[in-house]
Amino acid sequence: MKFFCIGDEDAVWGFRLAGVEGRVVTNAFEAKEALAVASASDEVGVVLITEAAADSIRGEVDFLVYKSGFPLVLEIPDASGPRAGRRSTSDMIRQAVGIAI
């Protein structure tokens, strides 16, 4: 199982230094296309997507998080830091799975 990063240049290049493949996106169309490629791959198990990219394609991200279940999609802050009012990862897991961990 592989990781795949979708987001701005800083995020994608940072994860590439750790051996994680990814795609730099600058608009909603590119983000949607990158998410489709990642979710169609049998090798990708975890998609890391920046909050800005996720916000631009909220419907597709929410579908994968709450309906599909695979791959696991995690929203990460970009270089500017976490967005105000951002749900924590544990809150997202609790909502998706129905239990607190």
LINDALIN-V599825 format. One record per helix or strand of 3 or more residues. SS is the DSSP state (a for helix, b for strand). FROM is the first residue (numbers start at 1). TO is the last residue. If there is no record, write none. Layout:
# LINDALIN-V599825
ss->SS from->FROM to->TO
ss->SS from->FROM to->TO
This chain:
# LINDALIN-V599825
ss->b from->2 to->7
ss->a from->9 to->17
ss->b from->21 to->24
ss->a from->28 to->40
ss->b from->44 to->50
ss->a from->51 to->56
ss->a from->58 to->68
ss->b from->72 to->76
ss->a from->89 to->97
